[in-house]
Amino acid sequence: MLFGVGLEVQHRLVSDADLVRQLGVYLEGGVGFAFLERFSVGAALGLDIMFVGGPGVGLAPRVFLTWHP
């Protein structure tokens, strides 16, 4: 099981719009499973809660494969 929390600063530049800067909190939770001794695979869900520069909420699912040396 994994859990993460942190402060996040995002900068986005789109060709036909002004630069967007946002500040917020990032929360993430998920699960991972080890296999083949040096690898793990899993899934996580991240939640962004932005409170400066355009308040809002974002949700981002992801899957991962990790190699452990």
N, C-alpha and C positions, 0 to 999 in steps of 0.2 A: 504494500500500500504506500502511496506517496501523497504528500501534502506540501504545498508551497504558498507563500504569501510574500509580497514585496511591493515596493513603490515603483511605478512605471512612468516613463516620460516617452511620449510618442511624437515623432516628427513625420509629417506626410507632405509630399510635394506632388501635386497633380498639374499637368501641363497647362490647363486652362483655369486654374484657381489659385488662390493665395495659399501660402504655407500654413499648415495647421499644426499647432503644438498643443498637446493635451497632457495633463498630469492626473494620475489616478492610482488606484490600488489594484493589484493583481492577485487573484486567488486561484489555486489549481489543486485538483485532487484526481487521483486515479489509482490504477493497479498495474503491477508488472509481475512477470513470471520468468524465472531463470530456466534456461535449457541449454544443453550442450556445453555445460561447465563455464563457458566464457561469454555467453550471450543472454540477453533478456529481451522480452517483448512485452508490450503493454499498451494501455490506452489511458488518456487523461482528458479532463474537461477544464478549460480555463475560463474564468469570469473576470472581465475588466470593468471596474467601476470608476469612471472618469468624473472628476469634480472641478477641474480648471480647464479652460480653453474649449468649452463645448461639452457640458455635462452629458453623460449618457452611460449606457451599459452595453457590453459586448460579450459574446459567448463564442468560444473557439474549441472545438473538439480536435484531438490529435491522436495519432498512433505512433509508437516508436519502437525501434530496434536498436539495442545498445550492445557494444562489444566491450568487454572488460579485459584489459591486458593482464 
